[in-house]
Amino acid sequence: MNALLQLHHQVGTYLILAAFLLATGIFGLIRRRTLIGMLIAGELIFAAAALNCMALNRFAAPNPAVGQIFVLFILGLAAAEVAIALSIILAVYRNYRSIHSTELSELKG
Amino acid sequence: MNVLAVAPAFPFADYLIAGIFLFFVAATVAGALIAACAKRIIRGVSGLALCSIGIAGLYYYLNSPFLALMQILIYVGAVCVVIVFGVMLSEPDEPLSAREQRKPYPVFGLLLAAVVTAAIFAGVSRVGLDTAWPKAAAADAAWKVEALGESLLSTYSLAFELISLVLLVAILGALAIARGGRDKE
């Protein structure tokens, strides 16, 4: 019971959670058949990286501002990535009438 | 600014703090599972929103209320809404094509993905647990949002400017691709 009470003071909890987020993101990236589903899985991977940075920043870094600014940078990059990826998805949909990854195979030999 | 260290003399304050932490952990895990495995894509987006709220709570426990706010603002408020617009403008939920229905071993791919994923999870969490991270608890004053803002505008001003430039270029590129696009002859 005491260990459960101290769970949020341990770096291992956050690192395992980040590993779990990374794993689910990669699972979704493999299993999803549409581009939007893969984009959502990619967002999970971004979140995993940010959580990892933040956990090590809290427990192992001497200057806490660095990690927070880095995570802010990751959040901004994720937002930019979503904007670009969705516009590409819309362009693909307009041309192919589908965003299924199996049907976008024009370059396949 | 250790927001959690100054818990007042409230009865069962420790249990309350641990319970809320477990709630956020559960929200993160459940949201991630929904986002990766839900059949309909709109449920996946909702799962991503739930997961983001959980992660925002974890940021609060990691001493950074500012990032918790930013996480909710950017992920739930912007990213998820934009993805919902993408879902509306394209049709991600279509019946399986005939070629996919003829796949000989549908379970095999799922198993392979699960094994790869479990291996990644086990490896990464083992590295995280086995490494002896140096203990360097920063002074509480360094966690203040004022300190963050000051270093954002002095030491790390280049990163601050670069991220706005990246966002500007991303918005322009998104507009250029999504409006005109390239015609398929």
Chai-1 contact restraints between the chains, C-beta under 6 A:
chainA,res_idxA,chainB,res_idxB,connection_type,confidence,min_distance_angstrom,max_distance_angstrom,comment,restraint_id
A,L4,B,A18,contact,1.0,0.0,6.0,A-B,restraint_1
A,L5,B,D14,contact,1.0,0.0,6.0,A-B,restraint_2
A,L5,B,A18,contact,1.0,0.0,6.0,A-B,restraint_3
A,H8,B,F21,contact,1.0,0.0,6.0,A-B,restraint_4
A,H8,B,Y61,contact,1.0,0.0,6.0,A-B,restraint_5
A,V11,B,W133,contact,1.0,0.0,6.0,A-B,restraint_6
A,G12,B,L129,contact,1.0,0.0,6.0,A-B,restraint_7
A,L15,B,G128,contact,1.0,0.0,6.0,A-B,restraint_8
A,I16,B,S125,contact,1.0,0.0,6.0,A-B,restraint_9
A,A19,B,F121,contact,1.0,0.0,6.0,A-B,restraint_10
A,A19,B,V124,contact,1.0,0.0,6.0,A-B,restraint_11
A,A19,B,S125,contact,1.0,0.0,6.0,A-B,restraint_12
A,L21,B,A32,contact,1.0,0.0,6.0,A-B,restraint_13
A,A23,B,T117,contact,1.0,0.0,6.0,A-B,restraint_14
A,A23,B,I120,contact,1.0,0.0,6.0,A-B,restraint_15
A,A23,B,F121,contact,1.0,0.0,6.0,A-B,restraint_16
A,T24,B,A32,contact,1.0,0.0,6.0,A-B,restraint_17
A,T24,B,A36,contact,1.0,0.0,6.0,A-B,restraint_18
A,I26,B,T117,contact,1.0,0.0,6.0,A-B,restraint_19
A,I26,B,I120,contact,1.0,0.0,6.0,A-B,restraint_20
A,F27,B,A36,contact,1.0,0.0,6.0,A-B,restraint_21
A,F27,B,A113,contact,1.0,0.0,6.0,A-B,restraint_22
A,F27,B,T117,contact,1.0,0.0,6.0,A-B,restraint_23
A,G28,B,A36,contact,1.0,0.0,6.0,A-B,restraint_24
A,I30,B,A113,contact,1.0,0.0,6.0,A-B,restraint_25
A,R31,B,A113,contact,1.0,0.0,6.0,A-B,restraint_26
A,T34,B,P92,contact,1.0,0.0,6.0,A-B,restraint_27
A,I36,B,I41,contact,1.0,0.0,6.0,A-B,restraint_28
A,I36,B,G86,contact,1.0,0.0,6.0,A-B,restraint_29
A,I36,B,P92,contact,1.0,0.0,6.0,A-B,restraint_30
A,G37,B,I41,contact,1.0,0.0,6.0,A-B,restraint_31
A,I40,B,A35,contact,1.0,0.0,6.0,A-B,restraint_32
A,I40,B,G44,contact,1.0,0.0,6.0,A-B,restraint_33
A,I40,B,L48,contact,1.0,0.0,6.0,A-B,restraint_34
A,A41,B,A36,contact,1.0,0.0,6.0,A-B,restraint_35
A,E43,B,L48,contact,1.0,0.0,6.0,A-B,restraint_36
A,L44,B,A32,contact,1.0,0.0,6.0,A-B,restraint_37
A,L44,B,A35,contact,1.0,0.0,6.0,A-B,restraint_38
A,A47,B,I55,contact,1.0,0.0,6.0,A-B,restraint_39
A,M54,B,L62,contact,1.0,0.0,6.0,A-B,restraint_40
A,R58,B,L62,contact,1.0,0.0,6.0,A-B,restraint_41
A,R58,B,N63,contact,1.0,0.0,6.0,A-B,restraint_42
A,A60,B,W133,contact,1.0,0.0,6.0,A-B,restraint_43
A,A60,B,P134,contact,1.0,0.0,6.0,A-B,restraint_44
A,A60,B,A136,contact,1.0,0.0,6.0,A-B,restraint_45
A,P62,B,A136,contact,1.0,0.0,6.0,A-B,restraint_46
A,P64,B,A138,contact,1.0,0.0,6.0,A-B,restraint_47
A,P64,B,A142,contact,1.0,0.0,6.0,A-B,restraint_48
A,P64,B,W143,contact,1.0,0.0,6.0,A-B,restraint_49
A,A65,B,L148,contact,1.0,0.0,6.0,A-B,restraint_50
A,A65,B,S151,contact,1.0,0.0,6.0,A-B,restraint_51
A,Q68,B,S64,contact,1.0,0.0,6.0,A-B,restraint_52
A,Q68,B,L67,contact,1.0,0.0,6.0,A-B,restraint_53
A,Q68,B,L148,contact,1.0,0.0,6.0,A-B,restraint_54
A,I69,B,Y156,contact,1.0,0.0,6.0,A-B,restraint_55
A,V71,B,L67,contact,1.0,0.0,6.0,A-B,restraint_56
A,F73,B,A159,contact,1.0,0.0,6.0,A-B,restraint_57
A,F73,B,I163,contact,1.0,0.0,6.0,A-B,restraint_58
A,L75,B,M70,contact,1.0,0.0,6.0,A-B,restraint_59
A,L75,B,I74,contact,1.0,0.0,6.0,A-B,restraint_60
A,G76,B,I163,contact,1.0,0.0,6.0,A-B,restraint_61
A,A79,B,I74,contact,1.0,0.0,6.0,A-B,restraint_62
A,A79,B,A78,contact,1.0,0.0,6.0,A-B,restraint_63
A,A80,B,V166,contact,1.0,0.0,6.0,A-B,restraint_64
A,A80,B,L167,contact,1.0,0.0,6.0,A-B,restraint_65
A,A80,B,A170,contact,1.0,0.0,6.0,A-B,restraint_66
A,V82,B,V79,contact,1.0,0.0,6.0,A-B,restraint_67
A,V82,B,V82,contact,1.0,0.0,6.0,A-B,restraint_68
A,A83,B,A170,contact,1.0,0.0,6.0,A-B,restraint_69
A,A83,B,A174,contact,1.0,0.0,6.0,A-B,restraint_70
A,I84,B,A170,contact,1.0,0.0,6.0,A-B,restraint_71
A,I84,B,G173,contact,1.0,0.0,6.0,A-B,restraint_72
A,I84,B,A174,contact,1.0,0.0,6.0,A-B,restraint_73
A,L86,B,V82,contact,1.0,0.0,6.0,A-B,restraint_74
A,L86,B,G86,contact,1.0,0.0,6.0,A-B,restraint_75
A,S87,B,A174,contact,1.0,0.0,6.0,A-B,restraint_76
A,S87,B,I177,contact,1.0,0.0,6.0,A-B,restraint_77
A,S87,B,A178,contact,1.0,0.0,6.0,A-B,restraint_78
A,I88,B,I177,contact,1.0,0.0,6.0,A-B,restraint_79
A,I89,B,G86,contact,1.0,0.0,6.0,A-B,restraint_80
A,L90,B,L89,contact,1.0,0.0,6.0,A-B,restraint_81
A,L90,B,A178,contact,1.0,0.0,6.0,A-B,restraint_82
A,A91,B,I177,contact,1.0,0.0,6.0,A-B,restraint_83
A,A91,B,G181,contact,1.0,0.0,6.0,A-B,restraint_84
A,Y93,B,S90,contact,1.0,0.0,6.0,A-B,restraint_85
A,N95,B,K184,contact,1.0,0.0,6.0,A-B,restraint_86
A,I99,B,S90,contact,1.0,0.0,6.0,A-B,restraint_87
